[in-house]
Amino acid sequence: MTYTPLTTYQQHHLRFTFDHHAGHLYGPMVKASEAHVVMLAERGLIPAESAARMLGGLIVLRDDRPETFTYDGSVEDVYYTLEKRLAEVCGIPTGELNVQLARSRNDLDAGVFRMILRDQLLRVLAAITDAGAELLDRADHYADVVVVGYTHRRPAQPTSMGTCSPGTRRRWPGRPPPTRTCCPR
């Protein structure tokens, strides 16, 4: 294959966008495509052997490391990179892939962004849960520490951290609930 230099548009827009998005979008696109191919096969929209070939290819694509991909201008974006890789792995031309049958790019994008946001939300909830557990541990540890309260920017009656701790305990009795109860799949 001969090397074709990137156009200005490819170099300063498409490559930058690809490099930024490949690591975030590729994995969820593979997962969404797996689910879509299963649906297509279950509904009889594609033959079982075609579905098996594409699912086998998508399973191989799970092991790809998209953060190492280099934009070469042969395709426009992350989706077409996935499509190109899937065709290569399946040993068929890109035009014979049925992975986009009955699915628009907007459908795929909406599903992928939801998957990404869900994962981010779960990480935030896990961090909050960990912070809450740490707060409970510290509330118990420092329960006898005397602190000065302030009223209208003036020192008020001294109190202890133990007086504040019961509010924390009522909010999170024991360890906070696991995040999976907040965000089921």
C-alpha positions, 0 to 999 in steps of 0.5 A: 500500500502506498502512503498518501499524505494527509490533507490539511483537513485530515491532519488538523481535524480528522486525525485530532478527533480520531486520536481523541475519541478512539480510546473512548468510543471503540470498546463501547462500539464493539459491545453495542455492535455485538448486541445489535448483531445478536438482535439481527440474528434473533429477528431473522434479519441476517443468516445465522452463519453471517451473525456467527462470523461477525460475532466471532470478529467482534470478539476478536476486536474486544482485544484491540487496543484502540489507544494505540491506533494511528489515524492514517486517512484511509477511513474517516473516524472511529466507526469506520476503523471498527468496520474496517477491522471487523471486515479484516478479521472476518475475511470479507469486504466491508460492503458485505458487513451487515452490522449497520442493518436496521441501525443508524449512526445516531442510534449507535452514537446514542447507545455508545454515549449512554454506555460511556456515561454509565461507566463514568457515573459508576466510577463517580458513585464508587468514589462517593461511596469510598469517600462516605466510608472514609468519612464514617471511619474518621467520624468514629476515630475523631468522635472525642475531638473538641471543635469550636462552633461559630455563630455569626462569625463569632466563637460559640459553645465548643462541641465535639466531632461526636456530635456531628457524627450521628448525622453522618451515621443516619445518612449512611448506616454502616457501609453505603450501598454498592453502586450497582444498586443505583445503576443496574444494567 
